[in-house]
Amino acid sequence: MSERSSPDGASTAGEEFLPSGASGVEDLRWWASGARWLATAALTLGLSAAVACSPDSAGPVAPSPGLPDPTLPSAGPSAGSSPTQAPTSPGPGATQPGIQLVAVPRPDGSFDITENVKLPKATNILQVQLPASGEQLPGMMTRTSPTAGNLRVQADGLNVPLSSTEITKTTDVPLTTAATSLRLTYRLSGSTVRRTESKPERAASAIRPLTAITEGGLPTNLTVNGGELLNVVCPLLTETRCAVGNPPELAVLPGIPADKALVVLQLDLPQPQ
């Protein structure tokens, strides 16, 4: 058999032994290579389509909180919300006899307050009493003049007509029907003392449920929702410091008897928005 030479002189005799058709092994190699190419192309096209459909090719972003829908109920009270939006939770004042008070501090030192009360027996007269003046209260020692304004009362879910919506002294409120479940909302003013001029947000405030005088033994839970609670003093308890937890998760000791549920809050008030 004659030997051929390539134009550069190299022998090409071995090329005559290469088969004219591809072998089975080469078919498999070609198929695998082609499959990988098709998969890569499909993946590239898929990613391109996803990017093209995305409104921001930089990636997903968190949705804006937006504005609240005025037709929907509020999820809970805030520093500027009405106290009527304060939620109830199981326990005294809701599912068993007791008082549940939620206080929302405001920048001016007033509080929006909701009281939910569950009595052991029905009553048709509700006696209400304001917190004591701060002149003899630890952490305050300054005279204050608490008042409760914009008072609203519900008895067993029914609105109670009031001769006055402002409370300035101990008062009897007649109910339209004997009831065991009561709900009061009001704004407590004049019960806060500013502590320092350098920190105008630092304050001390005296709070007591208006309904505490109705049934002195009722367990009482008080919650401060807003601002920053720094300490709590209960002057009528043997152990006067009645804060539990640590800032910023500080809270008021739960289950205080109603006739001793006068508390002095030391807190930073929320700042105006």
Wavefront OBJ file of the C-alpha trace (Angstrom):
o trace
v 0.000 0.000 0.000
v 1.400 3.387 -0.991
v 2.097 6.058 1.586
v 0.754 9.547 1.091
v 2.336 12.667 2.449
v 0.714 15.819 3.598
v 1.715 19.076 2.008
v 4.136 19.717 4.891
v 5.673 16.309 4.470
v 4.100 14.540 7.441
v 2.917 10.993 6.845
v -0.843 10.425 6.623
v -0.790 6.671 6.266
v -2.669 6.202 9.569
v -5.605 8.205 8.293
v -6.500 5.439 5.856
v -7.409 3.210 8.832
v -10.017 5.673 10.223
v -13.511 4.366 9.500
v -15.610 6.399 7.151
v -18.641 6.306 9.584
v -18.818 7.157 13.277
v -18.571 4.294 15.769
v -21.173 3.546 18.480
v -18.956 5.113 21.170
v -18.657 8.299 19.169
v -22.452 8.367 18.750
v -22.857 8.242 22.532
v -20.268 10.988 23.023
v -21.984 13.152 20.417
v -25.409 12.565 21.997
v -24.166 13.465 25.506
v -22.444 16.585 24.226
v -25.555 17.635 22.359
v -27.794 16.998 25.364
v -25.571 19.136 27.566
v -25.666 21.907 24.992
v -29.460 21.760 24.756
v -29.829 21.836 28.584
v -27.476 24.807 28.837
v -29.347 26.661 26.122
v -32.711 25.965 27.772
v -31.458 27.166 31.130
v -30.029 30.322 29.581
v -33.283 31.051 27.756
v -35.282 30.427 30.968
v -33.162 32.811 33.003
v -33.338 35.421 30.266
v -37.124 35.176 30.213
v -37.344 35.507 34.005
v -35.173 38.622 33.960
v -37.182 40.082 31.109
v -40.421 39.556 33.067
v -39.026 41.010 36.286
v -39.857 44.685 36.911
v -36.453 45.177 38.520
v -33.536 43.189 37.221
v -31.600 43.936 40.415
v -33.678 41.340 42.280
v -36.786 41.219 44.498
v -37.420 44.000 46.989
v -39.595 44.070 50.113
v -43.063 45.472 49.509
v -43.902 48.923 50.816
v -46.086 48.880 53.952
v -48.435 51.351 52.270
v -51.234 53.223 53.969
v -53.816 51.502 56.191
v -57.198 50.787 54.703
v -59.662 52.974 56.672
v -62.397 50.385 56.084
v -60.484 47.697 57.983
v -60.199 47.443 61.800
v -56.907 48.428 63.363
v -54.546 45.622 64.414
v -54.072 47.281 67.794
v -53.419 50.556 69.586
v -50.543 52.860 68.774
v -49.358 56.134 70.218
v -51.848 58.050 68.087
v -54.706 55.580 67.984
v -58.041 55.667 69.717
v -58.158 53.537 72.873
v -61.313 51.881 71.571
v -59.029 49.882 69.253
v -57.177 48.230 72.148
v -57.482 44.457 71.851
v -58.567 42.137 74.630
v -56.654 39.028 75.644
v -57.691 36.036 77.764
v -57.495 36.522 81.518
v -58.814 38.964 84.121
v -61.234 41.448 82.589
v -61.924 39.301 79.545
v -62.554 35.627 80.279
v -62.608 35.790 84.082
v -63.416 38.400 86.751
v -60.866 41.178 86.819
v -59.687 44.363 85.127
v -57.592 44.680 81.997
v -56.174 48.165 81.394
v -54.243 49.211 78.292
v -52.585 52.649 78.426
v -51.183 54.321 75.309
v -48.916 57.282 76.202
v -48.990 60.427 74.079
v -46.189 62.995 73.549
v -48.019 65.574 75.690
v -48.034 63.245 78.724
v -51.677 62.210 78.487
v -52.782 58.594 78.006
v -55.433 56.979 75.856
v -56.817 54.251 78.094
v -59.076 51.260 77.626
v -60.446 49.320 80.586
v -62.134 45.959 80.121
v -63.851 44.803 83.297
v -65.554 41.532 84.145
v -67.461 41.587 87.435
v -68.309 38.511 89.532
v -71.918 39.750 89.749
v -74.035 42.207 87.799
v -74.271 45.849 88.826
v -76.363 48.773 87.615
v -74.204 51.474 89.251
v -70.572 51.959 88.278
v -68.425 53.998 90.638
v -65.328 55.571 89.060
v -62.316 57.153 90.743
v -59.295 58.992 89.323
v -55.641 58.251 90.199
v -54.278 60.030 93.271
v -52.386 63.313 92.977
v -48.636 62.811 92.600
v -47.575 65.005 95.548
v -47.048 62.022 97.879
v -46.243 59.361 95.314
v -42.670 58.047 95.015
v -41.010 59.074 91.774
v -43.324 62.083 91.421
v -43.605 64.127 94.644
v -45.337 66.873 92.692
v -48.994 67.854 92.843
v -51.029 66.741 89.834
v -54.685 67.145 88.847
v -55.813 64.053 86.916
v -58.948 64.225 84.784
v -60.559 61.721 82.420
v -62.047 63.167 79.254
v -64.032 61.815 76.321
v -65.316 58.978 78.492
v -67.333 56.258 76.799
v -68.880 53.315 78.611
v -70.308 50.049 77.332
v -72.232 47.618 79.537
v -72.595 44.087 78.170
v -71.823 45.517 74.726
v -74.413 48.336 74.851
v -73.462 52.022 74.900
v -74.341 53.781 78.155
v -75.661 57.369 77.855
v -73.654 59.693 80.124
v -74.654 63.011 81.619
v -70.999 64.095 81.282
v -68.017 62.605 79.473
v -65.481 64.288 81.765
v -64.521 62.886 85.163
v -62.882 65.219 87.681
v -63.770 63.460 90.954
v -65.191 60.208 92.297
v -68.501 59.714 90.508
v -71.355 57.200 90.261
v -72.278 56.283 86.704
v -75.756 54.714 86.382
v -75.986 51.907 83.831
v -79.044 51.356 81.656
v -79.134 47.714 82.689
v -77.384 45.511 85.247
v -74.224 44.154 83.609
v -71.138 42.066 84.362
v -68.981 43.064 81.366
v -67.889 46.694 81.095
v -65.677 48.583 78.705
v -64.444 52.130 79.313
v -62.375 54.302 76.996
v -61.082 57.741 77.926
v -58.114 60.091 77.834
v -56.305 60.551 81.131
v -54.702 63.999 81.432
v -52.962 65.942 84.188
v -51.363 62.881 85.797
v -47.825 63.257 84.418
v -44.738 65.080 85.742
v -41.795 65.906 83.482
v -38.601 64.813 85.196
v -35.809 66.903 83.619
v -35.549 69.883 81.307
v -32.640 68.299 79.451
v -34.781 65.250 78.606
v -38.329 66.504 78.121
v -39.488 63.038 77.121
v -38.517 61.636 80.552
v -41.634 61.558 82.736
v -43.421 59.973 85.681
v -47.143 59.237 85.478
v -49.689 57.889 87.956
v -52.302 55.487 86.581
v -55.113 53.579 88.242
v -58.198 51.985 86.669
v -61.249 54.219 86.986
v -63.164 51.076 87.937
v -60.743 49.926 90.672
v -63.107 51.208 93.374
v -65.998 49.032 92.121
v -64.609 45.692 93.350
v -61.376 46.001 95.338
v -60.302 42.363 95.126
v -60.389 42.017 91.339
v -57.033 40.978 89.829
v -55.787 43.757 87.581
v -53.438 43.634 84.613
v -51.996 46.911 83.322
v -50.223 47.202 79.978
v -48.334 50.216 78.630
v -48.350 50.184 74.855
v -45.928 52.772 73.471
v -43.066 54.958 74.648
v -40.312 53.255 76.655
v -41.107 51.987 80.123
v -38.116 52.392 82.475
v -39.509 51.452 85.902
v -42.803 50.847 87.724
v -43.616 51.580 91.372
v -46.753 50.411 93.193
v -46.934 52.557 96.379
v -49.788 50.497 97.899
v -47.975 47.145 97.693
v -45.570 45.836 100.339
v -42.933 45.367 97.638
v -43.271 48.723 95.922
v -41.182 48.009 92.853
v -43.621 46.178 90.604
v -41.823 46.074 87.259
v -41.129 42.719 85.653
v -38.612 41.988 82.916
v -35.935 44.324 81.624
v -36.019 47.322 79.282
v -37.067 47.504 76.520
v -39.384 44.577 77.454
v -40.302 45.955 80.862
v -43.894 45.389 82.010
v -46.146 45.888 85.036
v -46.566 43.036 87.521
v -49.810 41.225 86.580
v -52.626 40.325 88.955
v -52.404 43.322 91.303
v -55.596 43.594 93.432
v -57.746 46.432 92.118
v -57.705 48.407 95.376
v -53.888 48.433 95.254
v -53.524 48.951 91.486
v -52.171 52.502 91.718
v -48.960 52.526 89.690
v -46.330 55.182 89.023
v -44.755 54.722 85.614
v -41.288 56.044 84.904
v -40.986 56.245 81.135
v -39.813 58.074 78.060
v -42.843 59.437 76.280
v -43.147 58.923 72.506
v -41.858 61.827 70.440
v -44.138 63.844 68.143
v -44.220 62.532 64.593
l 1 2 3 4 5 6 7 8 9 10 11 12 13 14 15 16 17 18 19 20 21 22 23 24 25 26 27 28 29 30 31 32 33 34 35 36 37 38 39 40 41 42 43 44 45 46 47 48 49 50 51 52 53 54 55 56 57 58 59 60 61 62 63 64 65 66 67 68 69 70 71 72 73 74 75 76 77 78 79 80 81 82 83 84 85 86 87 88 89 90 91 92 93 94 95 96 97 98 99 100 101 102 103 104 105 106 107 108 109 110 111 112 113 114 115 116 117 118 119 120 121 122 123 124 125 126 127 128 129 130 131 132 133 134 135 136 137 138 139 140 141 142 143 144 145 146 147 148 149 150 151 152 153 154 155 156 157 158 159 160 161 162 163 164 165 166 167 168 169 170 171 172 173 174 175 176 177 178 179 180 181 182 183 184 185 186 187 188 189 190 191 192 193 194 195 196 197 198 199 200 201 202 203 204 205 206 207 208 209 210 211 212 213 214 215 216 217 218 219 220 221 222 223 224 225 226 227 228 229 230 231 232 233 234 235 236 237 238 239 240 241 242 243 244 245 246 247 248 249 250 251 252 253 254 255 256 257 258 259 260 261 262 263 264 265 266 267 268 269 270 271 272 273
